[in-house]
Amino acid sequence: MSQGLRINKKHPWDIILLTDNAPWAYFQASLGPAMSVVGPRTPGLTLKGNTMYPKAGDLPTPLTMDTLDALVDAGDVNETPFNVFIGHNLGHRVFTMSVPFRKFYDISDVANDREAGPVAQRPLDANHAKKLAVYMVKGLVSAAKMRRLVLGKEVPDDFDAILRQLGDQPYFSLQPLVCNVRNVPPGANGPNGIRGMRLETVAGETAAFKVFLSERHILWVVDGQHRRHAADMGLSFLETVRQTGRYPGKGAVLFIDKGRQVTEGEMVVWNEAWEAARSYATLTVEVHLGLTVEQERQLFHDLNRLGKKVDASLALQFDSSNPITHFIKRSLVGDLGIHVSDIEAKDWSEDTGALVLKDVVAINAIAFLNKGNIAGATPAVVEPREPTILDLWSRIVEIPEFGAERAKEKTTAAQPVVLKALAKIAYDLNFSNRKPIDADVLWTRFLEALPEMDFSHDNAMWRYFAMTDTEREEAGLATLADFLPDDRGIIANRDIGGFQGGLMRFGAKHNDIFPILSDMIRWKVGLPSRRDGQQASDPLAGFELEIPETMAQFKN
């Protein structure tokens, strides 16, 4: 007896099980008119759903089950259908599926509780997840905007205003998450496998597969726990905004205006972003089948360690989302003509005078944000500060030999750590909460003195910590001690570099060195000491490091 599931031409939404004799029963399915479902088993899939039973009177004969095991094997009342593609990643069967953004968190989990048994994940970094959550919210707003354009609807200005505040970019996408269904046989073969059926076009070509995941088929996240947590944070943010009409001041704080009332126009944006999350915006998931914990751990290692890390300068060159990189490309490279390169010349004799992009980004991160990186920079914070920082760079390019061939051999100002010191002064005099009352006057004095300052390698100031007290007196550096961090009672790194062959080469530990250099420059150009406003025993005083939210109570 041959049998198959085919479209009933008279009623195209009804699928009838045909046999050699006559149809026994039929059922309805939500398939497009160009699709059909074929009954023969897909190799490796447990297609329990294609078995039909003869009628007994007006009712079909019920399925007989002798044991509870048979009941479990027959399926689950709460099964959810998913259309998937079946592939064989290096020979191992996997599902590739698209899951609605809002649904993925509900059907997945992360085994990172060490008390719960063997795990294959690392601890969650809340800060990293929060940055991803902001990215996802931006993506949802962008998706809602694109949907309006596709439907031919007008796009209110609030869409662009919110994207601008969050940090707009030309494209949004998330890499696939990698999961494993644990409690099934390898490849989901045999008993306790996953039910499914093949979906074909009317031409008989395989279009996809429909599989049925029950409550026990949890998608255990192998790679992507931060994306999963970020998705939940993004949804929590949208729910809070929609329910309270205010931007959250704690918890999922993903928007700069904490606690502010949401305007009517902004609420339209957030409602449509929420609609995108629950309907047409999806996450792509690669699902492995029946891996052991040991196999999960190996997969986690391979996914995270075998890939080659992209060079920071190359990645930043391609980044169009961050306002600081925009400033660098538009103002520093475009307007001032500063030469920026992806490759650093290790040999100073081969120095072309170009600055490495990753160093320029780090310098501007200090100048704009007083941070070690540009993560989290938003146009709302950066754009008002651009004229001030542009003034700084306009003076830097006037320093003799800056940007010239073999610049590092001719001036210490060509070394990134010195530029970070200048950036630190720029932040302290313009954007710090502890800036002096006469900060504007001091800033003008600093800019005027900068091109005239002695940045030569012969300047004895750079060798202060290598000198004796007598040598400091003879070099006229005795009063510099009042500006430098107090060494009493602490163990700190004061090895800022070495003077060899007539060249002052500053060390690689920039975070330890640039605050000290900024104190030296303050003394040299006649600015007040940082001690006038704060204790300088910590060379990083006032410098904001990235601290996980779970340790926020120790931040201050």
C-alpha positions in Angstrom: 0.0 0.0 0.0 1.4 3.3 -1.0 0.5 6.4 0.8 1.3 10.1 0.9 0.1 13.5 2.0 -1.0 15.7 -0.9 -2.9 18.9 -1.5 -6.6 18.5 -2.1 -7.1 20.6 -5.2 -10.7 21.2 -4.4 -9.9 22.4 -0.9 -6.2 23.5 -1.1 -6.0 24.1 2.7 -7.0 20.4 3.4 -4.3 17.8 3.4 -5.8 14.3 2.8 -4.0 11.0 3.5 -4.4 8.9 0.4 -4.2 5.1 0.2 -4.7 2.6 -2.6 -8.4 2.5 -1.7 -9.9 5.7 -0.3 -9.1 8.4 2.2 -9.5 7.3 5.8 -9.3 10.7 7.5 -8.1 14.2 6.8 -6.7 17.0 8.8 -6.0 20.7 8.2 -2.7 22.5 8.2 -1.6 26.0 7.6 0.4 25.6 4.5 0.7 27.9 1.5 -1.0 26.8 -1.8 2.4 26.0 -3.3 3.3 23.6 -0.5 2.5 19.9 0.2 3.4 17.5 2.9 4.7 14.1 2.0 4.3 11.2 4.4 7.3 8.9 3.9 9.8 9.2 6.7 12.7 11.6 6.4 15.8 9.5 7.2 16.8 10.1 10.8 13.5 11.8 11.8 10.8 10.2 13.9 7.7 11.0 11.8 5.1 9.7 14.2 2.6 12.2 13.0 2.1 10.6 9.6 0.3 7.4 10.9 -3.5 7.4 10.5 -5.9 4.9 12.0 -9.2 3.5 10.5 -12.5 4.8 11.7 -14.7 3.0 14.2 -18.2 4.2 13.4 -17.9 8.0 13.1 -14.8 8.3 15.2 -11.2 7.2 14.4 -9.8 4.3 16.4 -7.8 5.7 19.4 -4.1 5.1 19.7 -3.6 2.2 22.2 -0.9 2.8 24.8 0.2 0.1 27.2 2.8 2.0 29.3 3.7 5.5 30.3 6.8 5.2 28.2 4.6 4.8 25.2 2.8 8.0 26.2 6.0 9.9 26.4 7.2 8.4 23.1 4.0 9.5 21.3 4.8 13.1 21.8 3.9 16.1 23.9 0.6 17.9 24.2 2.5 21.2 24.2 4.6 20.7 21.1 5.4 23.8 19.1 6.0 23.5 15.3 9.1 25.1 13.8 10.1 25.2 10.1 13.8 24.3 9.9 16.5 23.5 7.4 18.4 20.3 8.1 22.2 20.3 7.5 25.1 18.2 8.4 27.8 20.4 10.0 31.0 18.4 9.4 28.8 15.3 9.2 26.7 16.0 12.3 23.0 16.7 11.8 21.9 20.2 12.8 18.7 22.3 12.5 18.9 25.8 11.3 15.9 27.8 12.4 14.6 31.3 12.8 12.9 32.0 16.1 10.9 35.2 16.9 13.0 37.5 19.0 10.6 37.4 21.9 10.2 33.7 21.9 13.8 32.5 22.0 14.3 33.3 25.7 11.3 31.2 26.6 12.4 28.0 24.7 16.1 28.2 25.7 18.3 28.1 28.8 21.9 28.4 29.8 23.7 25.8 32.0 26.0 28.2 33.9 24.9 27.3 37.5 28.0 25.4 38.8 25.9 23.9 41.6 23.5 22.4 39.2 26.0 19.9 37.7 28.3 19.9 34.7 28.3 23.1 32.6 29.6 24.2 29.3 29.5 28.0 29.6 31.4 30.8 31.2 30.0 33.3 33.8 27.8 36.0 32.5 29.4 39.5 32.0 26.5 41.9 32.7 28.3 44.9 31.1 28.8 43.1 27.8 25.2 41.9 27.8 24.0 45.4 28.4 26.0 46.7 25.4 24.5 44.0 23.3 21.0 44.9 24.6 21.4 48.5 23.4 22.5 47.1 20.0 19.4 44.9 19.8 17.1 47.7 20.8 18.6 49.9 18.0 18.1 47.0 15.6 14.4 46.6 16.6 13.8 50.3 16.1 15.6 50.1 12.7 13.4 47.1 11.8 10.2 49.0 12.7 11.4 51.9 10.6 12.1 49.7 7.6 8.7 48.1 7.9 7.1 51.5 7.6 9.1 52.2 4.5 8.2 48.8 2.9 4.5 49.5 3.6 4.8 53.0 2.2 3.9 54.7 5.5 5.4 57.9 6.6 8.3 57.6 9.0 8.0 60.1 11.9 11.1 62.1 12.9 11.1 60.3 16.3 12.5 57.2 14.7 15.6 59.0 13.5 15.9 61.0 16.7 15.9 57.8 18.8 18.3 56.0 16.5 20.6 59.0 16.6 20.5 59.0 20.4 21.2 55.3 20.6 23.9 55.5 17.9 22.6 54.8 14.3 24.5 52.7 11.8 23.8 51.5 8.2 23.0 47.9 9.0 22.1 45.6 12.0 22.4 41.8 12.3 23.3 39.2 14.9 25.3 36.1 14.3 23.5 32.8 14.8 23.3 31.4 18.3 24.4 27.8 18.8 22.3 25.5 20.9 22.0 21.9 21.8 18.9 19.7 22.5 20.2 17.4 25.2 17.6 14.8 26.0 17.4 13.2 22.6 19.6 10.5 20.9 22.5 11.8 18.8 21.1 13.4 15.7 17.6 13.0 17.1 17.4 9.4 15.7 15.2 6.6 16.9 13.1 6.5 20.1 12.7 9.7 22.0 13.7 11.6 18.8 12.1 14.7 17.5 8.9 14.4 15.4 9.0 16.1 12.0 7.9 16.0 8.4 9.2 17.1 5.0 7.7 20.1 3.3 7.8 20.0 -0.5 6.8 22.3 -3.3 4.3 21.1 -5.9 7.3 20.2 -8.1 8.4 17.7 -5.5 11.4 19.7 -4.3 12.2 19.8 -0.6 11.4 23.3 0.7 12.1 22.8 4.4 11.2 20.5 7.3 8.6 21.0 10.0 9.7 19.7 13.4 7.8 19.7 16.7 9.7 20.7 19.8 8.0 19.9 23.1 8.6 21.4 26.6 11.4 18.9 27.2 13.3 20.0 24.1 15.1 22.9 25.7 17.6 24.7 23.5 20.7 24.7 25.8 22.8 27.7 24.7 26.4 26.7 23.8 27.5 29.9 22.2 25.4 33.0 22.7 24.4 33.3 26.4 25.2 37.1 26.4 23.0 37.5 23.3 20.2 35.6 25.0 20.5 37.7 28.2 20.7 40.9 26.1 17.5 39.9 24.3 15.7 39.6 27.6 17.1 42.9 28.8 15.9 44.6 25.6 12.4 43.2 26.0 12.3 44.2 29.6 13.3 47.7 28.6 10.5 47.9 26.0 7.9 46.5 28.4 8.9 49.0 31.1 8.7 51.9 28.7 5.3 50.8 27.3 3.8 50.0 30.7 5.0 53.0 32.8 5.5 55.7 30.1 8.9 56.5 31.5 12.4 55.5 30.7 13.8 53.1 33.4 16.2 54.6 35.9 17.4 51.2 37.1 17.5 47.7 35.9 17.4 47.6 32.1 18.7 51.2 31.6 19.3 51.2 27.8 18.4 54.8 27.0 20.3 57.9 28.1 17.3 59.8 29.5 16.8 58.0 32.8 13.4 58.5 34.4 12.1 60.9 31.7 8.5 60.8 30.6 8.1 59.2 27.2 6.6 61.5 24.6 3.7 60.5 22.4 5.8 60.3 19.3 8.5 58.2 21.1 5.8 55.8 22.4 4.8 55.1 18.8 8.4 54.1 18.1 8.7 51.8 21.1 5.3 50.2 20.4 6.4 49.3 16.9 9.8 48.1 18.1 7.9 45.8 20.5 5.8 44.6 17.6 8.9 43.8 15.7 10.3 41.8 18.6 7.2 39.6 18.9 6.5 39.1 15.2 8.8 39.6 12.2 12.3 40.3 13.8 13.9 36.9 14.4 17.1 35.3 15.7 18.9 32.6 13.7 19.7 29.5 15.7 21.9 26.5 14.8 20.6 23.5 16.9 22.8 20.5 17.5 21.1 17.3 18.6 22.0 15.1 21.5 25.4 16.4 22.4 26.9 15.4 25.7 28.3 18.0 28.1 31.8 17.1 27.0 30.8 17.6 23.4 29.2 20.9 24.3 32.4 22.1 26.0 34.4 21.1 23.0 32.0 23.0 20.7 32.2 26.0 22.9 36.0 26.0 22.8 36.1 25.6 19.0 33.6 28.4 18.4 35.4 30.8 20.7 39.0 30.0 20.3 39.6 28.7 16.7 38.5 31.9 15.0 41.2 34.5 14.3 40.6 37.8 16.2 40.2 40.7 13.9 42.8 43.4 14.2 41.4 46.3 16.2 42.4 49.0 13.7 40.8 47.1 10.8 37.6 46.5 12.8 37.4 50.2 13.8 38.0 51.3 10.2 34.9 49.3 9.2 32.8 50.6 12.1 30.2 53.2 11.2 28.1 53.0 14.3 30.2 54.9 16.9 30.2 58.7 17.0 33.8 58.9 18.0 34.9 56.9 15.0 32.7 59.2 12.9 34.6 62.2 14.4 38.0 60.7 13.7 37.2 59.9 10.0 35.3 63.2 9.4 37.2 65.8 11.4 40.7 64.4 12.2 41.4 62.6 8.9 39.1 64.7 6.7 39.5 68.2 8.0 42.9 68.2 9.7 44.5 65.8 7.4 46.0 63.6 10.1 47.4 60.4 8.6 45.9 57.3 10.2 47.1 53.8 9.4 46.1 50.2 10.2 49.7 49.1 10.7 52.1 50.2 13.3 55.8 50.6 12.4 57.7 48.7 15.0 61.0 50.1 13.8 61.0 53.9 14.5 63.3 54.4 11.6 60.4 53.3 9.3 57.9 55.6 11.0 55.9 57.5 8.3 54.4 59.8 10.9 51.0 58.1 10.7 49.0 57.3 13.9 47.6 53.8 14.3 43.8 53.9 14.2 43.3 51.9 17.4 45.6 54.4 19.2 43.6 57.4 17.9 40.4 55.8 19.1 41.9 55.2 22.6 43.1 58.8 22.8 39.7 60.2 21.9 38.0 57.8 24.3 39.9 59.6 27.1 39.3 63.0 25.6 35.5 62.6 25.2 34.6 60.1 27.9 37.6 59.6 30.3 37.3 55.9 29.5 39.6 53.3 28.1 37.5 52.5 25.1 34.6 54.0 23.1 32.0 51.4 23.9 28.8 53.1 24.9 29.6 56.4 23.3 26.4 58.1 22.0 25.9 61.1 19.8 24.0 62.9 22.6 27.3 62.9 24.6 29.9 63.1 21.9 28.6 65.7 19.4 28.4 68.6 21.9 32.1 68.0 22.8 33.4 67.7 19.3 34.4 71.4 18.9 36.5 71.3 22.1 38.3 68.1 21.1 38.8 69.4 17.6 40.5 72.5 19.1 42.9 70.1 21.0 43.9 68.3 17.8 44.2 71.5 15.9 47.0 72.5 18.4 48.5 69.0 18.4 49.2 69.1 14.7 51.1 72.4 15.2 53.7 70.7 17.5 57.0 70.7 15.6 57.7 67.4 13.7 54.3 65.9 14.6 53.2 63.8 11.6 56.5 64.1 9.8 58.7 61.2 8.5 60.3 59.4 11.4 58.3 61.6 13.8 58.8 59.3 16.8 62.5 59.9 16.6 62.0 63.7 16.5 59.3 64.3 19.1 57.8 62.5 22.1 54.4 63.9 21.0 54.3 61.2 18.3 54.0 58.5 21.0 50.3 57.6 21.7 50.8 57.6 25.5 51.8 61.3 25.4 48.7 62.1 23.3 46.6 60.3 25.9 48.1 62.6 28.6 47.0 65.6 26.6 43.5 64.0 26.1 43.3 63.5 29.9 44.0 67.3 30.5 41.3 68.1 27.9 38.7 66.1 29.7 39.6 67.3 33.1 39.4 71.0 32.1 36.2 70.7 30.1 33.9 67.8 31.0 34.9 66.6 34.5 32.5 67.2 37.4 35.6 68.3 39.4 36.9 70.8 36.8 38.2 74.1 38.3 36.0 77.2 38.5 38.3 79.0 36.0 38.6 76.0 33.7 37.8 78.1 30.6 40.8 80.3 31.2 43.1 77.4 32.0 41.9 75.6 28.8 42.8 78.6 26.7 46.2 78.8 28.4 46.9 75.1 27.8 46.0 75.4 24.1 48.2 78.4 23.6 51.2 76.8 25.3 50.9 73.4 23.6 52.7 74.2 20.3 55.5 75.9 22.2 56.1 73.2 24.8 59.3 71.2 24.7 58.3 67.6 23.5 61.9 66.8 22.6 63.5 63.6 23.7 66.2 65.6 25.6 63.6 67.2 27.9 64.9 66.2 31.4 61.3 66.2 32.7 60.7 62.8 31.1 63.6 61.3 33.1 62.4 62.6 36.5 61.9 59.2 38.2 65.4 58.1 37.1 67.1 61.1 38.7 68.5 61.7 42.2 67.2 64.6 44.2 70.4 66.5 43.4 69.9 65.9 39.6 66.3 67.1 39.9 67.5 70.3 41.6 70.1 71.0 38.9 67.5 70.3 36.1 65.1 72.8 37.7 62.5 70.0 38.4 62.4 70.4 42.2 58.8 71.8 42.3 57.5 69.0 39.9 57.2 66.7 42.9 54.2 68.8 44.1 52.3 67.8 40.9 53.1 64.1 40.9 51.4 61.2 42.8 52.5 60.8 46.4 54.6 57.6 46.7 54.4 57.4 50.5 52.8 54.2 51.8 51.9 52.8 48.4 53.5 50.5 45.8 53.0 52.0 42.4 54.5 51.7 39.0 56.8 54.7 38.4 58.7 53.2 35.5 57.4 55.3 32.8 60.0 54.4 30.2 63.7 54.5 29.4 66.1 57.0 27.8 68.5 55.2 25.4 70.5 56.4 22.4 69.1 59.9 22.8 65.5 58.6 22.5 62.9 58.6 25.3 60.8 55.5 24.8 57.8 55.4 27.1 56.6 52.0 28.4 53.7 49.9 27.2 51.6 50.2 30.4 49.7 53.3 29.2 47.1 53.3 31.9 49.9 53.6 34.5 51.9 56.2 32.5 49.6 58.7 30.9 48.2 60.2 34.2 51.7 60.8 35.3 52.7 62.4 32.0 49.6 64.6 32.2 50.7 65.8 35.7 54.1 66.7 34.2 52.6 68.6 31.3 50.3 70.5 33.8 53.4 71.6 35.7 55.3 72.5 32.5 52.5 74.7 31.0 51.5 76.4 34.3 48.3 74.6 35.1 47.2 73.9 38.7 48.0 70.5 40.1 45.3 67.8 40.2 45.9 67.8 44.0 44.2 71.2 44.2 40.9 69.4 43.5 41.6 65.8 44.6 44.2 63.5 46.1 46.5 62.3 43.4 47.9 59.3 45.3 46.2 57.1 42.6 47.6 57.9 39.2 44.3 56.8 37.7 42.2 59.1 39.9 39.2 60.2 38.0 39.8 57.7 35.1 36.7 55.6 34.6 37.4 51.9 34.2 34.8 49.4 33.0 33.3 47.8 36.1 30.7 45.0 36.0 27.2 46.0 37.2 27.4 43.3 39.8 30.2 45.2 41.5 28.7 48.7 41.0 28.6 49.2 44.8 32.4 49.2 44.8 32.8 51.7 42.0 33.0 54.8 44.2 
